[in-house]
Amino acid sequence: MSKVFDLHCHSDQSDGILSPEELVSRAKRQEVDVLALTDHDTTIGLTRAAKKAEEEGIELITGIEFSCQWAGRNIHMLGLNFDLSAQCLKKAVELQAELRETRAVIIADKLAAAGFDGALEGARQFAGSGIIGRPHFAQFMVEKGYCKSVAQCFKKYLGAGKIGDVKQIWPEIEDVVRTVVGAGGVAAIAHPHKYKMTRTKLCAMVTDFKEAGGTAIEVISGQQHRDVTRDLASIARKYELAASCGSDFHAPGNPWQELGRIPSLPEDLTPVWDIWG
């Protein structure tokens, strides 16, 4: 029987709901054999997750989801199976933490100008020991009664093009790829279909990504449509990239993003785990 891989998920150390330990235990219950915890711009949960994975008898791969830019667009890049002690990786994570703090202050200032005071402190409380992200601002706004739901917060204030959408502060895609490769890991473009690019632009990004040393692309992200999988598989073939897959799990109750519940990769593609195995 083949192993079940889930190489994209989030804990409460970024924008997920479950602790690293709870996440690993849920993955075990979902019959995941190999898991990568890929919190946004931080590796803070990996040590805790690794300890729990050893107890549960599940293999944990080091992971992170870096925020970066390509042609002025916000892009997410997965780093997989890297050396957690690599200095280049540590420096990159420190930089991302600084950038996220700067971003959080800008978001809070924009929200304050719109009449929503105390957002930074409120978001910090929801972030806890993790890094601050827009979902934490949304949780604060719901608690204060400014919005009825997190979804409404994003629709009105925090989503793309809204006052809390702060762009163009992240490093370039080439720099992030080189960091991951320098740490002995595999760089993979995360959920390419979510960027709403034309196929021509997506292929141009993939070209730059590969020239920088990128070697994989996330062909399957959650319960996506088969046409999306078919198109991303064709890109993987064209550019000779390995294929990654993950649920992009954030919280229980979302069956389209449940741990381990993802379709199988097309058989003719090279799975990303083959290139590090």
N, C-alpha and C positions, 0 to 999 in steps of 0.2 A: 504493500500500500504506500503511495507517495505521500511525502510530507506536506503539511499545510503551512504555507508561508504568509505572513502578514507584515509587510515592511513599511507601514505608514500608519501611525496612530499617535494620539496625544493624551497626556495626563494633565493634572491640575497644576503642573509646573509651567504650563503655558495656557492654552485656551480649552483644555479638556476639563472634565468633571471629576474623574476618578483619580485617586492618588496613584503613584507609580506601582505600589504594591497591589492595590485593587485592580488596576489595569492588567497586570500580569496574571492575577488569579482568574479574572474574567476570560482572558485569552486561553488559559488552560481549560476552563469549562467549555469554551467554544472549540476545543480540540485543535488549537493552533500549536504547531510544533516549533516553528521558528518565528520569533517576533522581533521587530525593531521599534523601539520607542523613539519617535521623531518629533520631539517638542520643538516649537518655534524658537529658533535662535538661542537655544540653551541645551546644555547637557546635564543640568543639575539633578535631574531625576534618574539618571542612568545607574548610579551606584546602588541606589535603593532598589531599582527594578532588577538589577543583576542579582542581588541577594535573594530577592523573592523568587526569581526565576530558578535559582539553584534549589530552593526549597520545593518548588512546584514541579521540577523536572522538565522545564521548558528551556529551549535555547534562546538566549537573548543576543541580538546583534546591536552593536552601538549605532546610534542614529541621531540625526538632527534634521530639521527643516529650516534651511537658511532663507532669509529674505534677501533678494537682490534685484538688480535692474538690468533690463536689456532694452535699448532704444527708448528710454524714458518710461518703460512699462515695469510695473511691479511683477516679479517672477519669483516662484518658490523652487528651491533646489534641495533635493534630498542628499545628505551625506550618509553613506552606509558602510558599516564594517571598518571603521577607521580606528587608529590608535588614540585612545582618549587622552593619553599623556603627551601627545605631540605638541610642541610649542606653537607651531603655526595654527593649530586648531584652537588652542587655549587663547591665543591672541585674537583670533577671529571672533570667538565667542564673547570675549571681553568687549571688543568693539561693538558687536551687535547689542550687548547690554547697554552700552553708552548711547547708541543710536536709539534704542527703544525708550530709554529714559528721556532723551531729548524729544522724541516723538510724543511721548505721553504728556510732557509739559505743554507742547504746542497744541495738542488736542484739548487739554484742559483749558488753556487760554481761549481757544476758539469757542468752546462750550460756555465758558464764563461770559464771553462777549454776547452770547445768545441768551444769557439769563440763567444759566445752570451753574451755580457756584458750588465749590467744594468737590468738584469732580475728580481731581487728582488724588486727594486723600481718600475719597470713597472708592476709587478704582484700586488703590493700594491695598485697602482692606480686603477686597475680593481676590486680589492676586496672591495675597499671603506671601509665602516664601518664593513664589514663582515670579516670572517677569510680567509686566503690565501689557495688556493688549486691549484692543477695542471691545472685546466681549466683557471685560471687567468694567469698563465705562458704562456699557449697556446695562450690566447688572445693577450698578449704582443708580442709574437713571430709573430703572424699574422700581427699585426699592424706595426711591424718593417720590414715586408716583408721576414722574415726568412722561413716562411711556407705559403702556399696558403690557408690553412684552419686549424681549430682547430683539425679536424680529422687527418690531415696530421701530425700535431705536435705530437699527441699521437702515431701515427704509427711509427714516426721516432725518437722521443726524450723522450716522457713522459709516454708512455704506459708500460705495463708489460715487464720487462727485459731490458728496455731502460735506458739511462743514468739518466733520471729524475725520475726513479721509485725507491723511497727510502722505504725500507721495515724494519720491525722488530724494530720499535720504539714505538709501541702501547702497552697498557696494555693487560694482558691476559684476555681471554674471561670470566673466572670465576670472576675476579675482577669487570668487567663491569656489569655482571649480578647482583652481590651482591650490587653494587651501585644503580642500577635501583630498585631492590626489596627493598633496604633500604630506598629509597625515596617514597615507597608506590606504585610504578609503576609495569607495566608488561614488562618483557624482551622478545623480539621476534627476532629470527634469520631472518635477512633481506635477501631477494632474494637468497635462498640457491643454486639454480641451476646455479648461475653465478660463483661459485667458482671452477668449473671444477674439482671437486673431484670425485674419485670413489664413488660408493654408500656405500661401506664398510667404507671409511673414513668419509663420510658425517654422517653416522649413529654413528660412534665413536665420532664425534664432538657433535652430538645431545645428546648422552649419557652424556658427560662431561657438556654440557650446562644444562641439566636437573638436574644433581647432584648438580650444583651450585645454583639452584633455578629458572632456566628458565622455563617458562610455555607456551610459544607460538612459532609458526613458521609462517613465511609469505608463505602461500600456493599459493597465487596469486600475481604476480608482473607485472602489465601492461598487455599487450595483448600477453601473453605467449602461447605456444603450449599446447593443451589439454593433451598430454602425460606427460608434465612437471607437470601440475596440478594434474593429476592422481597419479604420483609418490610421490609428496610432500604430498598429502592427505593421502597416505598409510603410510608415515612416521609419520604424525600427529596422525593417529590412533594407530600405533604400540607403540608410546612413550607417548600416552595419552596427547598430547599437543593441546592447543587451536589454532585456525586458524586465521591468520590475512590476510589482503589484502590491496593493495595500488597500485597506478599508477606509483610511482617513478617519478612523473612529475618534469621536470626541465625547460622546455621552451615550448611556443606555437609552433605549427607546427610539432610536433611529435605525430601523431595519436596513435601510439602504447604505448604512455605514457601520454595520456590525462587524466586530472582530472575527476574522476568519471566513466571513460569508461573502466571498468574492469569486467570480468565475475563474476558470482555469485559463492560463496563458495559452495562446495558440501554440501548437506543438512544434512548429518549425522555427520558433524564435529561441534564442539563447537566454535562458533565465539568468538574472543578475547574479544569483548565488553560484552559478557555474563558473563565473569569472573570478570569484574569490575562493572557491573551493579547491 
